[in-house]
């Protein structure tokens, strides 16, 4: 069984990345970060509280959970980790609805090209 461990250090990195790119619509009180270990190719993934669930539970505000697979995430450079964090943050739409926004990988490359050390 996969165990998830809260990752506050990744949340802090995400907050800094969001500031750098003016992603001020992201409510980090409702974005949660976890690490897990699993033998898959996935480095990170984001899950949201979809609108269909909001129909059943209207009292719960939309939120997101971003999980990082330690097995793969820790193997890449800090720069690539930051690009991965940026990628996941860009899936959060400006209306913070619990759904996902579509992103272009070329946009991620353009944004992250010059600023990540």
N, CA and C of each residue as an Amber inpcrd file, in Angstrom:
protein
   351
   0.8440000  -1.1810000   0.0000000   0.0000000   0.0000000   0.0000000
   0.8920000   1.2480000   0.0000000   0.5310000   2.2090000  -0.8220000
   1.2890000   3.4510000  -0.9260000   0.9620000   4.3360000   0.2700000
   2.0130000   4.8920000   0.8860000   1.8260000   5.8150000   2.0010000
   2.1830000   7.2220000   1.5430000   1.3510000   8.1730000   1.9300000
   1.5600000   9.5680000   1.5810000   2.0370000  10.3220000   2.8060000
   3.0690000  11.1450000   2.6130000   3.6440000  11.9380000   3.6980000
   3.5560000  13.4020000   3.3050000   3.0320000  14.2040000   4.1920000
   2.9070000  15.6380000   3.9110000   4.2800000  16.2300000   3.6000000
   4.3210000  17.1760000   2.6520000   5.5880000  17.7560000   2.1800000
   5.5550000  19.2830000   2.2600000   5.6680000  19.8340000   3.4750000
   5.6090000  21.2960000   3.6140000   6.7510000  22.0190000   2.9100000
   7.8980000  21.3710000   2.7560000   9.0310000  22.0070000   2.0730000
   8.7270000  22.2000000   0.5840000   7.9600000  21.3050000   0.0040000
   7.5680000  21.4630000  -1.3970000   6.5080000  22.5470000  -1.5390000
   5.6760000  22.6900000  -0.5380000   4.6860000  23.7700000  -0.5470000
   5.3970000  25.1200000  -0.5230000   6.4170000  25.2460000   0.2910000
   7.1780000  26.5020000   0.3530000   7.8450000  26.8060000  -0.9860000
   8.4150000  25.8090000  -1.6150000   9.0110000  26.0080000  -2.9450000
   7.9450000  26.4290000  -3.9470000   6.7790000  25.8180000  -3.8760000
   5.6850000  26.1630000  -4.7870000   5.2130000  27.5930000  -4.5800000
   5.1610000  28.0250000  -3.3380000   4.7520000  29.4020000  -3.0470000
   5.7360000  30.3860000  -3.6660000   7.0220000  30.0950000  -3.5630000
   8.0440000  30.9630000  -4.1650000   7.9350000  30.9770000  -5.6890000
   7.7010000  29.8440000  -6.2760000   7.5390000  29.7610000  -7.7320000
   6.2960000  30.5390000  -8.1600000   5.2120000  30.3920000  -7.4260000
   3.9720000  31.1100000  -7.7510000   4.1750000  32.6230000  -7.6690000
   4.9330000  33.0710000  -6.6760000   5.2280000  34.5070000  -6.5640000
   6.0130000  34.9890000  -7.7730000   6.9960000  34.2080000  -8.1770000
   7.8490000  34.5890000  -9.3000000   7.0450000  34.7560000 -10.5890000
   5.9980000  33.9490000 -10.7660000   5.2110000  33.9960000 -11.9970000
   3.8530000  34.6560000 -11.8160000   3.6690000  35.3540000 -10.7190000
   2.4150000  36.0760000 -10.4560000   1.1890000  35.1680000 -10.5480000
   1.3050000  33.9880000 -10.0000000   0.1720000  33.0650000  -9.9470000
  -0.6070000  33.3350000  -8.6600000  -0.9890000  34.5990000  -8.4910000
  -1.5920000  35.0360000  -7.2290000  -3.0270000  34.5490000  -7.0350000
  -3.6100000  33.8950000  -8.0000000  -4.9530000  33.3390000  -7.8610000
  -4.9290000  32.0140000  -7.0980000  -3.7510000  31.4620000  -6.8890000
  -3.6580000  30.1750000  -6.1990000  -3.7620000  30.3970000  -4.6920000
  -4.7530000  29.7720000  -4.1040000  -4.9750000  29.8440000  -2.6610000
  -4.2500000  28.6540000  -2.0260000  -3.0470000  28.9040000  -1.5140000
  -2.2330000  27.8070000  -0.9920000  -2.7850000  27.2110000   0.3020000
  -3.8010000  27.8410000   0.8770000  -4.4830000  27.2060000   2.0040000
  -5.2880000  25.9960000   1.5190000  -5.5930000  25.9730000   0.2160000
  -6.3840000  24.8840000  -0.3540000  -5.6030000  24.0740000  -1.3860000
  -4.2700000  24.1310000  -1.3050000  -3.4130000  23.2720000  -2.1330000
  -2.5330000  22.4810000  -1.1690000  -2.5740000  21.1770000  -1.2760000
  -1.8710000  20.3020000  -0.3440000  -0.7930000  19.5250000  -1.1000000
   0.3340000  19.3140000  -0.4370000   1.5000000  18.6910000  -1.0560000
   1.8940000  17.4460000  -0.2710000   2.0870000  16.3430000  -1.0030000
   2.4610000  15.0810000  -0.3830000   3.5410000  14.3870000  -1.2070000
   4.3360000  13.5750000  -0.5120000   5.3180000  12.6940000  -1.1470000
   4.8340000  11.2610000  -0.9760000   5.2050000  10.4460000  -1.9300000
   4.9280000   9.0120000  -1.8370000   6.0100000   8.2830000  -2.6160000
   6.1060000   7.0020000  -2.4320000   7.0570000   6.1850000  -3.1900000
   6.2930000   5.0680000  -3.8670000   6.5430000   4.9510000  -5.1590000
   5.8580000   3.9430000  -5.9460000   6.6910000   3.6870000  -7.1890000
   6.6660000   2.4950000  -7.6710000   7.4580000   2.1370000  -8.8360000
   6.6660000   2.4060000 -10.1220000   6.5210000   3.6870000 -10.4510000
   5.8810000   4.1050000 -11.6940000   6.7640000   5.1470000 -12.3600000
   6.4280000   5.5470000 -13.5560000   7.1940000   6.5680000 -14.2590000
   6.7910000   7.9810000 -13.8370000   5.6960000   8.1180000 -13.1350000
   5.1810000   9.4190000 -12.7370000   6.1360000  10.1130000 -11.7770000
   6.3600000  11.3990000 -12.0230000   7.1840000  12.2060000 -11.1300000
   6.2920000  12.9950000 -10.1640000   5.1810000  13.5200000 -10.7000000
   4.2360000  14.2820000  -9.8860000   2.8720000  14.2490000 -10.5620000
   1.8390000  14.4710000  -9.7640000   0.4950000  14.5500000 -10.3240000
  -0.3660000  15.4380000  -9.4450000  -1.3830000  15.9990000 -10.0530000
  -2.2910000  16.8770000  -9.3270000  -3.6930000  16.2980000  -9.4050000
  -4.4180000  16.4220000  -8.3190000  -5.7950000  15.9690000  -8.2390000
  -6.6190000  17.1250000  -7.7060000  -7.8130000  17.2670000  -8.2200000
  -8.6800000  18.3560000  -7.7730000  -9.9970000  17.8420000  -7.2330000
 -10.7460000  18.7510000  -6.6310000 -12.0820000  18.4590000  -6.1130000
 -13.0680000  18.8740000  -7.1990000 -13.3880000  17.9430000  -8.0700000
 -14.1340000  18.2020000  -9.2920000 -15.5340000  18.7450000  -9.0360000
 -16.0620000  19.4200000 -10.0470000 -17.3980000  20.0270000  -9.9370000
 -18.4840000  19.0120000  -9.6330000 -18.3480000  17.8160000 -10.1490000
 -19.3700000  16.8100000  -9.8530000 -19.3860000  16.4770000  -8.3630000
 -18.2230000  16.4520000  -7.7350000 -18.1820000  16.2330000  -6.2810000
 -18.7310000  17.4440000  -5.5380000 -18.5410000  18.6270000  -6.0940000
 -19.0500000  19.8400000  -5.4590000 -20.5800000  19.8790000  -5.4750000
 -21.1880000  19.1670000  -6.4220000 -22.6570000  19.0720000  -6.4400000
 -23.1550000  18.3030000  -5.2250000 -22.4160000  17.2870000  -4.8340000
 -22.8030000  16.4590000  -3.6960000 -22.3980000  17.1150000  -2.3800000
 -21.2310000  17.7960000  -2.3980000 -20.6950000  18.4160000  -1.1830000
 -20.4920000  19.9150000  -1.4130000 -21.5770000  20.6790000  -1.5380000
 -21.4430000  22.1060000  -1.8670000 -20.7930000  22.9360000  -0.7540000
 -20.7360000  22.4150000   0.4440000 -20.1420000  23.1420000   1.5580000
 -18.6120000  23.0790000   1.5560000 -18.0250000  22.2310000   0.7100000
 -16.5690000  22.1000000   0.6410000 -16.0530000  22.9430000  -0.5120000
 -15.1310000  23.8410000  -0.2170000 -14.5320000  24.6820000  -1.2500000
 -13.5750000  23.8570000  -2.0970000 -13.4130000  24.2360000  -3.3710000
 -12.4770000  23.5110000  -4.2280000 -11.0680000  23.4780000  -3.6320000
 -10.3630000  22.3830000  -3.8540000  -8.9830000  22.2540000  -3.3890000
  -8.2180000  21.3640000  -4.3550000  -6.9130000  21.3540000  -4.1930000
  -6.0330000  20.5380000  -5.0280000  -5.0420000  19.8000000  -4.1420000
  -4.6430000  18.6270000  -4.5980000  -3.6010000  17.8500000  -3.9390000
  -2.5480000  17.5390000  -4.9980000  -1.3130000  17.9310000  -4.7140000
  -0.2070000  17.6330000  -5.6140000   0.6740000  16.6060000  -4.9200000
   0.8960000  15.4910000  -5.5890000   1.7120000  14.4280000  -5.0160000
   2.9740000  14.2460000  -5.8520000   4.0660000  13.9590000  -5.1650000
   5.3770000  13.8000000  -5.7980000   5.9000000  12.4080000  -5.4890000
   6.2540000  11.6840000  -6.5200000   6.7900000  10.3430000  -6.3680000
   8.2810000  10.4620000  -6.0410000   8.6430000  10.2160000  -4.7970000
  10.0450000  10.3230000  -4.3690000  10.9860000   9.5030000  -5.2320000
  10.5140000   8.3670000  -5.6520000  11.3450000   7.4580000  -6.4500000
  11.8900000   8.1630000  -7.6870000  11.0910000   9.0190000  -8.3040000
  11.5030000   9.7260000  -9.5170000  11.8660000  11.1910000  -9.2670000
  11.1290000  11.8480000  -8.3970000  11.3220000  13.2790000  -8.1640000
  12.7090000  13.5840000  -7.5990000  13.1770000  12.7770000  -6.6820000
  14.4740000  13.0260000  -6.0540000  15.6510000  12.7010000  -6.9720000
  15.4190000  12.0170000  -8.0430000  16.4940000  11.6560000  -8.9800000
  16.8420000  12.7900000  -9.9460000  15.9770000  13.7680000 -10.0790000
  16.2280000  14.8520000 -11.0390000  16.8270000  16.0570000 -10.3210000
  17.4060000  16.9520000 -11.0870000  18.0510000  18.1420000 -10.5280000
  17.0220000  19.0620000  -9.8770000  17.5140000  19.9810000  -9.0470000
  16.6320000  20.9650000  -8.4120000  15.8990000  21.7730000  -9.4760000
  16.5880000  22.1220000 -10.5460000  15.9580000  22.8700000 -11.6440000
  14.7820000  22.0820000 -12.2170000  14.9930000  20.8100000 -12.5040000
  13.9130000  19.9950000 -13.0560000  12.7890000  19.7830000 -12.0390000
  13.1280000  19.7140000 -10.7720000  12.0940000  19.6350000  -9.7390000
  11.2340000  20.8920000  -9.7400000  11.8850000  22.0510000  -9.8440000
  11.1410000  23.3130000  -9.8680000  10.2700000  23.4250000 -11.1170000
  10.7740000  22.9520000 -12.2370000   9.9630000  22.9430000 -13.4610000
   8.7520000  22.0330000 -13.2790000   8.9430000  20.9080000 -12.6140000
   7.8320000  19.9950000 -12.3410000   6.7990000  20.6560000 -11.4390000
   7.2530000  21.3520000 -10.4140000   6.3280000  22.0700000  -9.5240000
   5.5550000  23.1210000 -10.3190000   6.2610000  23.8930000 -11.1410000
   5.6090000  24.8980000 -11.9810000   4.5640000  24.2440000 -12.8820000
   4.9250000  23.1470000 -13.4990000   4.0020000  22.4210000 -14.3800000
   2.7040000  22.0850000 -13.6470000   2.8240000  21.5430000 -12.4500000
   1.6310000  21.1610000 -11.6940000   0.8120000  22.3870000 -11.2960000
   1.4710000  23.4710000 -10.9060000   0.7500000  24.6940000 -10.5320000
  -0.0140000  25.2780000 -11.7150000   0.5570000  25.1770000 -12.9020000
  -0.1050000  25.7330000 -14.0850000  -1.3720000  24.9600000 -14.4680000
  -1.5610000  23.7760000 -13.9290000  -2.8080000  23.0430000 -14.1630000
  -3.9730000  23.6590000 -13.3960000  -3.6940000  24.4710000 -12.3880000
  -4.7530000  25.0870000 -11.5930000  -5.2880000  26.2880000 -12.3610000
  -6.5810000  26.2860000 -12.7190000  -7.1230000  27.3990000 -13.4960000
  -7.2990000  28.6640000 -12.6550000  -7.3840000  29.7840000 -13.3320000
  -7.4830000  31.0760000 -12.6430000  -8.7280000  31.1930000 -11.7840000
  -9.7890000  30.4720000 -12.1140000 -10.9960000  30.5450000 -11.2840000
 -10.9480000  29.5900000 -10.0930000  -9.8650000  28.8300000  -9.9510000
  -9.6390000  27.9330000  -8.8110000 -10.8870000  27.0840000  -8.5330000
 -11.3730000  26.4360000  -9.5880000 -12.6610000  25.7410000  -9.5370000
 -12.6020000  24.3100000  -9.0240000 -11.4110000  23.7430000  -8.9120000
 -11.2890000  22.3230000  -8.5840000 -11.0540000  21.4950000  -9.8270000
 -11.2820000  22.0880000 -10.9810000 -11.0280000  21.4350000 -12.2640000
  -9.5770000  21.7050000 -12.6780000  -9.2130000  21.3200000 -13.9030000
  -7.8530000  21.5090000 -14.3960000  -7.8400000  22.3950000 -15.6210000
  -6.8270000  23.2430000 -15.7000000  -6.6160000  24.0280000 -16.8990000
  -5.6540000  23.2950000 -17.8120000  -5.8280000  23.4920000 -19.1030000
  -4.9000000  22.8900000 -20.0630000  -3.6770000  23.7850000 -20.1710000
  -2.5330000  23.1630000 -20.2700000  -1.2920000  23.9260000 -20.3980000
  -0.4940000  23.3860000 -21.5620000   0.2660000  24.2760000 -22.1740000
   1.1410000  23.8710000 -23.2640000   2.5380000  23.6500000 -22.7040000
   3.1470000  22.5410000 -23.0590000   4.4930000  22.2450000 -22.5690000
   5.4950000  23.2790000 -23.0740000   5.2320000  23.8540000 -24.2410000
   6.1140000  24.9050000 -24.7450000   6.0590000  26.1390000 -23.8380000
   4.9150000  26.3910000 -23.2530000   4.7730000  27.5230000 -22.3310000
   5.5870000  27.2860000 -21.0580000   5.5880000  26.0800000 -20.5680000
   6.3770000  25.7550000 -19.3840000   7.8610000  25.9410000 -19.6890000
   8.2970000  25.4400000 -20.8280000   9.7070000  25.6030000 -21.2030000
  10.0710000  27.0760000 -21.3320000   9.1780000  27.8600000 -21.9340000
   9.4550000  29.2920000 -22.1130000   9.5450000  29.9960000 -20.7590000
   8.6100000  29.7110000 -19.8780000   8.6000000  30.3620000 -18.5770000
   9.7910000  29.9860000 -17.7250000  10.1640000  28.7230000 -17.7590000
  11.1850000  28.2330000 -16.8410000  12.6000000  28.3260000 -17.3880000
  12.7490000  28.6880000 -18.6210000  14.0450000  28.6400000 -19.2930000
  15.1350000  29.4480000 -18.5870000  14.8540000  30.6720000 -18.2240000
  15.9050000  31.5760000 -17.7600000  15.9330000  31.8300000 -16.2490000
  14.9590000  31.4230000 -15.5070000  14.9120000  31.8600000 -14.1230000
  15.3060000  30.8180000 -13.1030000  15.2080000  29.5450000 -13.4280000
  15.4960000  28.5140000 -12.4310000  16.9800000  28.2010000 -12.4470000
  17.6070000  28.2820000 -11.2890000  19.0530000  28.0400000 -11.1730000
  19.3840000  26.5750000 -11.2610000
